[in-house]
């Protein structure tokens, strides 16, 4: 793979988890892997969350940019 010319596309996705930031990232990547071929890397752009009525964290939201190699 390395050493040959290739082109990537980068798209933005948002993962959400009630458990953790890592869970939100994994949720996003699992869905991306089901939709896109040849995933290569991700970048965390934003981390935020939702506060429930009880004042505790209700969910974590992570904005990612995911890149994948374009087909020939």
LOBATOR-967150 format. One record per residue: residue number from 1; residue in three letters; x, y negated, z negated of N, C-alpha, C, O in turn. Coordinates in steps of 0.2 Angstrom, whole numbers, m for minus. Atoms other than C-alpha are relative to their C-alpha. Layout:
REM residues N
seq: NUM	type: Ala	nx: X	ny: Y	nz: Z	cax: X	cay: Y	caz: Z	cx: X	cy: Y	cz: Z	ox: X	oy: Y	oz: Z
...
REM end
This chain:
REM residues 72
seq: 1	type: Unk	nx: 4	ny: 6	nz: 0	cax: 0	cay: 0	caz: 0	cx: 4	cy: m6	cz: 0	ox: 3	oy: m11	oz: 4
seq: 2	type: Unk	nx: m4	ny: 6	nz: 0	cax: 13	cay: m13	caz: m5	cx: 5	cy: 1	cz: 6	ox: 8	oy: 6	oz: 8
seq: 3	type: Unk	nx: m5	ny: 1	nz: m6	cax: 24	cay: m19	caz: 10	cx: m4	cy: 0	cz: 6	ox: m1	oy: m2	oz: 11
seq: 4	type: Unk	nx: 3	ny: 1	nz: m6	cax: 10	cay: m19	caz: 22	cx: m5	cy: m6	cz: 0	ox: m7	oy: m8	oz: m6
seq: 5	type: Unk	nx: 5	ny: 6	nz: 0	cax: m1	cay: m34	caz: 28	cx: m7	cy: 3	cz: m2	ox: m9	oy: 8	oz: 0
seq: 6	type: Unk	nx: 7	ny: m2	nz: 2	cax: m18	cay: m34	caz: 20	cx: m4	cy: m7	cz: m2	ox: 0	oy: m12	oz: m3
seq: 7	type: Unk	nx: 4	ny: 5	nz: 2	cax: m32	cay: m46	caz: 16	cx: m5	cy: 1	cz: m5	ox: m8	oy: 7	oz: m5
seq: 8	type: Unk	nx: 5	ny: m1	nz: 5	cax: m43	cay: m48	caz: 1	cx: m5	cy: m5	cz: 0	ox: m5	oy: m11	oz: 3
seq: 9	type: Unk	nx: 6	ny: 4	nz: 1	cax: m60	cay: m56	caz: m3	cx: m1	cy: 0	cz: m8	ox: 0	oy: 5	oz: m11
seq: 10	type: Unk	nx: 2	ny: 1	nz: 7	cax: m64	cay: m63	caz: m20	cx: m7	cy: m3	cz: m1	ox: m9	oy: m7	oz: 2
seq: 11	type: Unk	nx: 6	ny: 2	nz: 1	cax: m81	cay: m64	caz: m27	cx: m1	cy: m1	cz: m8	ox: 3	oy: 2	oz: m12
seq: 12	type: Unk	nx: 2	ny: 1	nz: 7	cax: m89	cay: m70	caz: m43	cx: m5	cy: 4	cz: m3	ox: m11	oy: 4	oz: 1
seq: 13	type: Unk	nx: 5	ny: m4	nz: 3	cax: m99	cay: m59	caz: m55	cx: 0	cy: m1	cz: m7	ox: 5	oy: m4	oz: m10
seq: 14	type: Unk	nx: 1	ny: 1	nz: 7	cax: m106	cay: m60	caz: m72	cx: m2	cy: 6	cz: m4	ox: m7	oy: 10	oz: m2
seq: 15	type: Unk	nx: 1	ny: m6	nz: 4	cax: m105	cay: m46	caz: m85	cx: m3	cy: m2	cz: m6	ox: m1	oy: m7	oz: m9
seq: 16	type: Unk	nx: 4	ny: 1	nz: 6	cax: m117	cay: m45	caz: m100	cx: 0	cy: 6	cz: m5	ox: m1	oy: 11	oz: m2
seq: 17	type: Unk	nx: 0	ny: m6	nz: 5	cax: m115	cay: m34	caz: m116	cx: m2	cy: m3	cz: m7	ox: m1	oy: m8	oz: m9
seq: 18	type: Unk	nx: 2	ny: 1	nz: 7	cax: m123	cay: m34	caz: m133	cx: 5	cy: 2	cz: m5	ox: 5	oy: 0	oz: m11
seq: 19	type: Unk	nx: m5	ny: m3	nz: 5	cax: m108	cay: m26	caz: m140	cx: 7	cy: m4	cz: m1	ox: 9	oy: m6	oz: m6
seq: 20	type: Unk	nx: m6	ny: 3	nz: 0	cax: m92	cay: m35	caz: m135	cx: 2	cy: m4	cz: 7	ox: m1	oy: m3	oz: 12
seq: 21	type: Unk	nx: m3	ny: 3	nz: m6	cax: m82	cay: m46	caz: m123	cx: 2	cy: 5	cz: 5	ox: 1	oy: 5	oz: 11
seq: 22	type: Unk	nx: m3	ny: m6	nz: m4	cax: m73	cay: m30	caz: m117	cx: m6	cy: 4	cz: 4	ox: m6	oy: 6	oz: 9
seq: 23	type: Unk	nx: 6	ny: m3	nz: m3	cax: m90	cay: m22	caz: m114	cx: m3	cy: m4	cz: 6	ox: m6	oy: m1	oz: 10
seq: 24	type: Unk	nx: 2	ny: 4	nz: m6	cax: m96	cay: m36	caz: m103	cx: 4	cy: 0	cz: 6	ox: 2	oy: 1	oz: 11
seq: 25	type: Unk	nx: m4	ny: m1	nz: m5	cax: m81	cay: m35	caz: m93	cx: m1	cy: 7	cz: 4	ox: m1	oy: 8	oz: 10
seq: 26	type: Unk	nx: 1	ny: m7	nz: m3	cax: m83	cay: m16	caz: m91	cx: m6	cy: 1	cz: 4	ox: m7	oy: 4	oz: 9
seq: 27	type: Unk	nx: 6	ny: 0	nz: m3	cax: m101	cay: m18	caz: m87	cx: 0	cy: m3	cz: 7	ox: m2	oy: 0	oz: 12
seq: 28	type: Unk	nx: m1	ny: 3	nz: m6	cax: m97	cay: m30	caz: m73	cx: 4	cy: 4	cz: 5	ox: 2	oy: 5	oz: 11
seq: 29	type: Unk	nx: m4	ny: m4	nz: m4	cax: m83	cay: m19	caz: m66	cx: m3	cy: 6	cz: 2	ox: m2	oy: 8	oz: 8
seq: 30	type: Unk	nx: 3	ny: m6	nz: m2	cax: m93	cay: m3	caz: m66	cx: m5	cy: m2	cz: 6	ox: m5	oy: 2	oz: 11
seq: 31	type: Unk	nx: 5	ny: 2	nz: m5	cax: m107	cay: m12	caz: m56	cx: 4	cy: m2	cz: 7	ox: 2	oy: 0	oz: 12
seq: 32	type: Unk	nx: m4	ny: 2	nz: m6	cax: m94	cay: m20	caz: m44	cx: 3	cy: 6	cz: 4	ox: 3	oy: 7	oz: 10
seq: 33	type: Unk	nx: m3	ny: m6	nz: m3	cax: m86	cay: m3	caz: m41	cx: m5	cy: 4	cz: 4	ox: m3	oy: 7	oz: 8
seq: 34	type: Unk	nx: 6	ny: m3	nz: m4	cax: m103	cay: 4	caz: m36	cx: m2	cy: m3	cz: 6	ox: m5	oy: 0	oz: 11
seq: 35	type: Unk	nx: 2	ny: 4	nz: m5	cax: m105	cay: m10	caz: m24	cx: 5	cy: m1	cz: 5	ox: 4	oy: m2	oz: 11
seq: 36	type: Unk	nx: m6	ny: 3	nz: m4	cax: m88	cay: m14	caz: m17	cx: 5	cy: 6	cz: 0	ox: 7	oy: 9	oz: m5
seq: 37	type: Unk	nx: m5	ny: m5	nz: m1	cax: m74	cay: m3	caz: m10	cx: 7	cy: m3	cz: m1	ox: 7	oy: m9	oz: 0
seq: 38	type: Unk	nx: m7	ny: 2	nz: 1	cax: m55	cay: m5	caz: m14	cx: 0	cy: m6	cz: m5	ox: 4	oy: m11	oz: m3
seq: 39	type: Unk	nx: m1	ny: 5	nz: 5	cax: m57	cay: m16	caz: m30	cx: 8	cy: 0	cz: m1	ox: 11	oy: 5	oz: m2
seq: 40	type: Unk	nx: m7	ny: 1	nz: 2	cax: m40	cay: m23	caz: m34	cx: 2	cy: m3	cz: m6	ox: 6	oy: 0	oz: m10
seq: 41	type: Unk	nx: m1	ny: 3	nz: 6	cax: m40	cay: m35	caz: m48	cx: m6	cy: m4	cz: m2	ox: m10	oy: m6	oz: 2
seq: 42	type: Unk	nx: 6	ny: 5	nz: 3	cax: m51	cay: m47	caz: m59	cx: 4	cy: m5	cz: m4	ox: 9	oy: m4	oz: m6
seq: 43	type: Unk	nx: m2	ny: 6	nz: 4	cax: m49	cay: m64	caz: m67	cx: m6	cy: m2	cz: m4	ox: m11	oy: m2	oz: m2
seq: 44	type: Unk	nx: 6	ny: 2	nz: 4	cax: m59	cay: m69	caz: m82	cx: 0	cy: m8	cz: 1	ox: 5	oy: m11	oz: 0
seq: 45	type: Unk	nx: 0	ny: 8	nz: m1	cax: m65	cay: m87	caz: m78	cx: m3	cy: m3	cz: m6	ox: m1	oy: m9	oz: m8
seq: 46	type: Unk	nx: 4	ny: 3	nz: 6	cax: m77	cay: m90	caz: m93	cx: m2	cy: 5	cz: m4	ox: m4	oy: 11	oz: m2
seq: 47	type: Unk	nx: 3	ny: m4	nz: 5	cax: m82	cay: m82	caz: m109	cx: m5	cy: m4	cz: m4	ox: m4	oy: m10	oz: m6
seq: 48	type: Unk	nx: 5	ny: 4	nz: 4	cax: m98	cay: m87	caz: m117	cx: m5	cy: 5	cz: m3	ox: m4	oy: 11	oz: m2
seq: 49	type: Unk	nx: 5	ny: m5	nz: 3	cax: m113	cay: m79	caz: m127	cx: m6	cy: m4	cz: m1	ox: m7	oy: m10	oz: m1
seq: 50	type: Unk	nx: 6	ny: 3	nz: 1	cax: m130	cay: m81	caz: m132	cx: m1	cy: 1	cz: m8	ox: 1	oy: 7	oz: m11
seq: 51	type: Unk	nx: 1	ny: m1	nz: 8	cax: m135	cay: m84	caz: m151	cx: m7	cy: 2	cz: m1	ox: m12	oy: m2	oz: 2
seq: 52	type: Unk	nx: 7	ny: m2	nz: 1	cax: m150	cay: m75	caz: m157	cx: m4	cy: m4	cz: m5	ox: m1	oy: m9	oz: m8
seq: 53	type: Unk	nx: 4	ny: 4	nz: 5	cax: m164	cay: m82	caz: m168	cx: 3	cy: 1	cz: m7	ox: 2	oy: m3	oz: m11
seq: 54	type: Unk	nx: m3	ny: m1	nz: 7	cax: m155	cay: m75	caz: m183	cx: 7	cy: m3	cz: m1	ox: 10	oy: m3	oz: m6
seq: 55	type: Unk	nx: m6	ny: 3	nz: 0	cax: m140	cay: m85	caz: m179	cx: 7	cy: 4	cz: 1	ox: 12	oy: 1	oz: 1
seq: 56	type: Unk	nx: m5	ny: m5	nz: m2	cax: m129	cay: m70	caz: m174	cx: 1	cy: 0	cz: 7	ox: m4	oy: m1	oz: 11
seq: 57	type: Unk	nx: m1	ny: m1	nz: m8	cax: m121	cay: m66	caz: m157	cx: m5	cy: 5	cz: 2	ox: m5	oy: 11	oz: 0
seq: 58	type: Unk	nx: 5	ny: m5	nz: m3	cax: m135	cay: m58	caz: m147	cx: 3	cy: 3	cz: 6	ox: 1	oy: 9	oz: 7
seq: 59	type: Unk	nx: m4	ny: m3	nz: m6	cax: m124	cay: m55	caz: m131	cx: 6	cy: m4	cz: 2	ox: 6	oy: m10	oz: 0
seq: 60	type: Unk	nx: m6	ny: 3	nz: m3	cax: m108	cay: m59	caz: m123	cx: m1	cy: 0	cz: 7	ox: m3	oy: 5	oz: 10
seq: 61	type: Unk	nx: 1	ny: 0	nz: m7	cax: m107	cay: m65	caz: m106	cx: 7	cy: m2	cz: 3	ox: 10	oy: m7	oz: 0
seq: 62	type: Unk	nx: m6	ny: 1	nz: m3	cax: m91	cay: m65	caz: m95	cx: 0	cy: m1	cz: 7	ox: m3	oy: 3	oz: 11
seq: 63	type: Unk	nx: 0	ny: 1	nz: m8	cax: m89	cay: m73	caz: m78	cx: 7	cy: 2	cz: 2	ox: 12	oy: 0	oz: 0
seq: 64	type: Unk	nx: m6	ny: m2	nz: m3	cax: m76	cay: m64	caz: m68	cx: 0	cy: m1	cz: 8	ox: m5	oy: m2	oz: 11
seq: 65	type: Unk	nx: m1	ny: 0	nz: m7	cax: m69	cay: m66	caz: m51	cx: 4	cy: 7	cz: 2	ox: 9	oy: 9	oz: m1
seq: 66	type: Unk	nx: m2	ny: m6	nz: m2	cax: m66	cay: m49	caz: m43	cx: 3	cy: 0	cz: 7	ox: m1	oy: m2	oz: 11
seq: 67	type: Unk	nx: m3	ny: m1	nz: m7	cax: m55	cay: m45	caz: m28	cx: 0	cy: 7	cz: 3	ox: 0	oy: 12	oz: m1
seq: 68	type: Unk	nx: 0	ny: m7	nz: m4	cax: m57	cay: m31	caz: m15	cx: 4	cy: m1	cz: 7	ox: 3	oy: m6	oz: 10
seq: 69	type: Unk	nx: m3	ny: 0	nz: m6	cax: m47	cay: m27	caz: 0	cx: m5	cy: 1	cz: 6	ox: m9	oy: 5	oz: 6
seq: 70	type: Unk	nx: 4	ny: 0	nz: m6	cax: m56	cay: m30	caz: 17	cx: 2	cy: 6	cz: 4	ox: 8	oy: 8	oz: 5
seq: 71	type: Unk	nx: m1	ny: m6	nz: m4	cax: m58	cay: m15	caz: 28	cx: 3	cy: m3	cz: 7	ox: 2	oy: m8	oz: 9
seq: 72	type: Unk	nx: m3	ny: 2	nz: m7	cax: m49	cay: m15	caz: 45	cx: m5	cy: m1	cz: 5	ox: m3	oy: m2	oz: 11
REM end
